[in-house]
Amino acid sequence: MTTSDPGQRRAPIEIAPEDFRKAGYRVVDQLAAFLETLPQRPVTTGESPKEIKNLLGSKSLPEEGVALGSLLDDTIDLLVNHSLFNGHPRFWGYITSAAAPIGAFGDFIAAMVNPNVGAWLISPVASEIEAQTVRWTAEILGYPAGCGGLLVSGGNVANFVGFMAARNSKATRNIRKEGLAQGNGNRLTMYCSAETHTWIVKAVDQYGLGTDSIRWIRTDDKLRIDVAALREQIVNDKAAGYIPFLVVGTAGSTGIGLIDPLPVLAELCREFDLWFHVDAAYGGFAACLPDAPADLLGLREADSVVIDPHKWLYSPLEAGVALVRDPDNLRSAFSHTPPSYYKFDQNLEENPINYYDLGPQNSRGFRALKVWLAYQQVGREGYVRMISDDVQLARRLFDLAKEHPALEAFTQNLSITTFRYVPEDLEQGIEQVESYLNLLNTELLTRLQRGGEVFLSNALVRDTYLLRVCIVNFRTSLADIEALPNIVVRVGKQVDEDIRPDALR
Ligand SMILES: *Cc1c(COP(=O)(O)O)cnc(C)c1O
């Protein structure tokens, strides 16, 4: 130790309280300025991967430390001048929300106190806050508040949790002990439509069932799972000796926001004694709206539900929640006999919640705090208002696209609207024109994304390439939405001039 006073350790990573206060105020001032200027900034600078890489250079790991002040200043500069801002009022890509500022305070406080929410003993208040956050999440959905649940990184991992609870509950042998190879695991089958998010493929791979265990059920004309086809497949599989165990319904598909007929799926699962899992990562929170679609409310009947606070609760990344109706089904899917060095409960009489028993993680961060704070900052009423506004804006955009002579509106579900640019002199329906329109809109999207005025993404509906706006953004105003059609058409015209083949001129 390089200290002159042997009683005092001076660790290079420590920041003394007075320095912490100074640096902290400075960081907050800079971030407040960032918040102030955000609407005037481009959504993205559109820099190339090479340009971004060059910002960092190729220097190796620093041998010695640098001054704290300039380190923080430079880092904030780097990030606010070269990032893509999903908190910008005109960011509507994928399903990534603007981040609630209260969430930044939540993560900050969580990191300072740093509870390890793996076990109650080492995170007493934090464990109870997480339990309350899970209960409130169930409440806002109208799901039974006595359910089990926990926070994880996002929708993918939350879906894995539900998947494991399903497998453990419905498998006819003890797969946890015997593994798949010994038993009949290779006969387990599960059911979903092609609109299901890609987590499903990762789940069957990771947990050893393999992609052949997925029965991809065809969809109806609205891209919802075809229930008659589903029933037929289940009946046939049972007759052939398979063991159906799980049906996945989607509540707000990632592409166009469609909702599977959840109440009908729930009924079918009861009839065949199957686990009913609902992936409501994006759309679930719309269940709090007074005019929530009946199909969506069917998520209340599910054995497990996945929901992402980092989508429609506007929580900063990362925050996903898995809910399991019967808490015992969650515990028995993940709890194993603890090793001898796990003595978390010896002095605790009341059997407190130990989250390492309820999910795949061991050490766990305090993700719940930012969600818990936001629930209290705005209340249920605040969320109803913001989610409802997002939906209204998406509907308004659909109408604007419908009215515009050079735009064609396609779908409108929840807060997702799809449309495409169609030059007025082109006649749709002809094969050659259709394939050109796909090319045109693909290139148009690329230019819009690089341009920084707005940020959209795309959807593909029955081979038609569409521009897709997903509003999970409490900063978007009506003016932002009303500006979009003319931006799309202006850039679309340029692209059309540049790339239209002679045969179509
Ligand atoms: C976003 C999404 C996922 C994946 O969630 P992540 O938080 O990105 O891991 C899964 N399913 C649906 C329906 C989604 O919208």
The ligand as an SDF file (V2000), in Angstrom:
LIG
                    3D

 15 15  0  0  0  0  0  0  0  0999 V2000
  -39.5650   -7.2610  -27.2180 C   0  0  0  0  0  0  0  0  0  0  0  0
  -40.2080   -8.5760  -27.2280 C   0  0  0  0  0  0  0  0  0  0  0  0
  -39.5390   -9.7150  -26.7940 C   0  0  0  0  0  0  0  0  0  0  0  0
  -38.0970   -9.6700  -26.3730 C   0  0  0  0  0  0  0  0  0  0  0  0
  -37.9500   -8.8750  -25.2550 O   0  0  0  0  0  0  0  0  0  0  0  0
  -36.5270   -8.2440  -24.8860 P   0  0  0  0  0  0  0  0  0  0  0  0
  -36.8540   -7.3480  -23.7620 O   0  0  0  0  0  0  0  0  0  0  0  0
  -36.0400   -7.5360  -26.1030 O   0  0  0  0  0  0  0  0  0  0  0  0
  -35.6400   -9.3770  -24.4970 O   0  0  0  0  0  0  0  0  0  0  0  0
  -40.2280  -10.9030  -26.7690 C   0  0  0  0  0  0  0  0  0  0  0  0
  -41.5040  -10.9710  -27.1950 N   0  0  0  0  0  0  0  0  0  0  0  0
  -42.1860   -9.8970  -27.6240 C   0  0  0  0  0  0  0  0  0  0  0  0
  -43.5990  -10.0280  -28.0650 C   0  0  0  0  0  0  0  0  0  0  0  0
  -41.5560   -8.6560  -27.6660 C   0  0  0  0  0  0  0  0  0  0  0  0
  -42.2270   -7.5820  -28.1060 O   0  0  0  0  0  0  0  0  0  0  0  0
  1  2  1  0
  2  3  1  0
  2 14  2  0
  3  4  1  0
  3 10  2  0
  4  5  1  0
  5  6  1  0
  6  7  2  0
  6  8  1  0
  6  9  1  0
 10 11  1  0
 11 12  2  0
 12 13  1  0
 12 14  1  0
 14 15  1  0
M  END
$$$$
